[in-house]
Amino acid sequence: MLSREQQTTIQPIKNKGFVDLDAVFTENGWHKVKNELDHIIFTKFGIESDQFEIHLDKTQVHVVVPLKNSSFAYSTSFKSYFEASEYVEERFNEFIL
């Protein structure tokens, strides 16, 4: 039997607006630790303190991205899934280089 964390890790993303972003993270060995329609968190085994977070409210998509080689993170908001997804993917690609 899989633990709740393992089930979240392998479960398809619930918010289909971020399915392409989910593929980018999973192809690079990252996984979801939170998988809700309005809240998604990606991290990587061994570096769980580095998290990419997406949180939705009624009017905006809020994202938090870790700063490379730092214990700090940057937060910003967007009005659309597309803008937020593009931003997170760009920051993620910079982060893993």
LINRA-V835534 format. One record per pair of residues at least 4 apart in sequence whose C-alpha atoms are under 7 Angstrom apart, sorted by the first residue. I is the first residue (numbers start at 1). J is the second residue. Records with the same first field share a line. If there is no record, write none. Layout:
I->J  J
//
This chain:
2->6  7
3->7
4->8
5->9  33
6->10
7->11
8->32  33  34  35
9->31  32  33
13->19  22  35
14->35  36  37
15->36  37
17->81
18->22  85
19->23
20->24
21->25  85  89
22->26
23->27
24->28
25->29  30  31
26->30  31
29->44
30->42  43  44
31->42  43  44
32->41  42  43
33->41  42  43
34->39  40  41
35->39  40  41
36->40
38->55  56
39->54  55  56
40->53  54  55
41->51  52  53  54
42->51  52  53
43->48  50  51  52
44->48
50->66
51->65  66
52->64  65  66
53->63  64  65
54->61  62  63  64
55->61  62  63
56->60  61  62
57->61
59->79
60->77  78  79  80
61->77  78  79  80  81  84
62->76  77  78
63->75  76  77
64->73  74  75  76
65->73  74  75
66->72  73  74
67->72  73  74
68->95
78->83  84
80->84
81->85
82->86
83->87
84->88
85->89
86->90
87->91
88->92
89->93
90->94
91->95
92->96
93->97
//
